[in-house]
Amino acid sequence: MGKEFIKLFTPLKREKVIKLKAGEKVLITGVIYTARDAAHKKLVRLIKEKKPLPFLLDDQIIYYTAPTPPGRGKVIGACGPTTSSRMDKYTPLLLSRGLRGVMGKGQRSVEVKEAIKKNEAIYFITIGGAGAYLSRRVKKAEIIAFPEIEPEAIYKLWVEDFPAIVGIDARGEDLYQNLWRNK
């Protein structure tokens, strides 16, 4: 991958996030966590019940995906992004608890954009329809919570040069809105 990509490493520190701009292309290396609707509901319930979470949210990224089972000799099956707006009702609370980044596809609500700004967080967009390609960027995968809701269990993924685009930056600039403005 060429110089047009910014290399990011997790945990994702605030100092790095605030420098990123909507539309920039990144390659993420390190640990990210997966969670979709059912897992988000469980995480929020744990927070409201003041119970421990299965991983510390501080400076982490949650990727909205539910991986398919791995094929022979594979670490993980296809792991493409799901529609992010389905997590909008949960995202502000998770960001307020230290989550630094979220990743999926599609537009986000005004409330999520405001929460991203307020918490100096970031929303990454990754390639819809490219789950098999993205799975090649996953070097190790482990279910760490909620195995009973497989495939929506929370996975801890070790990724290398996982491609994404900054969809909403820490200042609230939104790639989707910018695209519509420029037409």
N, C-alpha and C positions, 0 to 999 in steps of 0.2 A: 504494500500500500504506500502511496506517495506522501509527499510532505503536506498535501492539502488536508490531511487528517491530524487532529490533535490527540496525542496519547494521554489517556487518563488512567489513574490507578486507584483502586479502592483500598481502604475506605476513602470516600470522596469528601475531601476537606472543603470547608466554606471558602477558603482563600482561592482555591482553584475554580470553584463553581461561579463565584461572582465575576470572574474574568471571561467566562464563556458567553457567546452571543447567539441569539436565535439564528438558525441556518448553518452554523458551523458543524462540520463533520468530525466525529470523534471515534477513537478505538479504545474500548474499555478493557483493562486487564485487572484481574483480581477476583474477589468474591462478590457475587450478586445473589439476591434471593428471589424466588418466584412466589407469586401469590395472585390468585384470581378472586372472583366474587365470594365464593364460600370461605376461603381462607381469610379474606379481608373482614368478613362478618365475624369470624372467630377472633381475630386479632383485636378488633374494636370491642368485642364483648369482654375479652381479658383485660383490656385497659379500663373499661368502665367498672369492672369488678375488682380493680386494683390487684390483679394477679400477674405473675411474671410472664413475660413474652418468651417465645421460643428462641429469639435472638435479639440482641440489642439493636435498636433502630438507629442509634447515633451514626450519622455519616454513611449510612448504607443506601443501596439502590434496591428497589423492588421492581422486578420485571414481570409484567402482566402476561403470563404464559402458563400453559398446562402441557408439559412435555408428553409426547407419546412414548410407549415402551421402547427401549433400545433394541436395535437389531443385533444380530450376532457380531461380537467384537466391537460394538459401539458403546460409548459412554452414556449416551442419551438418544432418544428418538427425536423426531422433529420438534422444534420449540420456537415456533413463530409467535409474534405478538397477537394479543387479543385487543378488542376495542376498549380503549382506556376509559371512555366516559362511563362505563359500567361501574368503575371504582370511584367515581366522583364523590359520592356521598360519604366515603370512608377516608379519602385522601387528606383533607384538611387536618383531621385529628392526628393521623400518622405523621404528617409533616410537623405538626406542633410538638410532637414527641421526639424530634431529632432526625427523622428520616430525611436524607439529603436529596435523593433522586428517585424518580419513577420513570418507567419505560414501557411503552406500548405502541399503539397506533391510533391515529385520529385526534380530533379536537377535544379540548377540555372546557369545563364550565367556567363561568366568571368566578365562582367561589374558589375553584381550584387555582385559577390564575392568581387570585388575591393571596391565597395561602402560600403559593410558591414565592411570591414577592415578599410577603411578611416574614417567611422563614428562610429566605435566601437559599431556596432549593432550586431544583431544575427538573424539567420534563424532557426526556429523550424519546425520539421516535425511531423505531427500527423497521425493518423491511417486512411488510405484510406479504404473505405468500411465499416466503423464503425460509420456512422452518427447517428444512433439511440442510440448507446452506448454513444457517445460523448454528445448528447443532454441531457443526464441525469446529466452531469456536469454543465449545464447551470441552474442557479437559478432564473434568471430574464432576460428578453429580451425586448428591446424597439427600434423601428425604430426611428433614429434621423436625417436621411437625405435621400433625393432622393426617396421618397415613390413611385414615378411614375415609377421606374424601378424595382419594386417588382418582384421577390424575391431578386434581386441584390441590393436592398436598403442597406444603411449602418445601421447596428444594433449596439447598445451598449449592450454587454452581460456581465452579472455578473456571473463569473464562479468560481467553487470551485474544486480544485485538478484536473484540466484539464490536461490530460497526453500528453506529447510531448517528442521529442528527439532533442537534439541540432544537427542540420544538418550542419550548417556553423557557426563557432564561430567567435568572434571578431578579431582573428588573421588570419582569412581566411582559417583555416583548414576545409576541406570539408569531411563529413562522407562518401559520395558517392565515392569520389576519394580514400579515405583511404580503403574502402572495396575492390575496384578494385585492389589497390596496393598490398593488402594482399592475393590475390588469386594466 
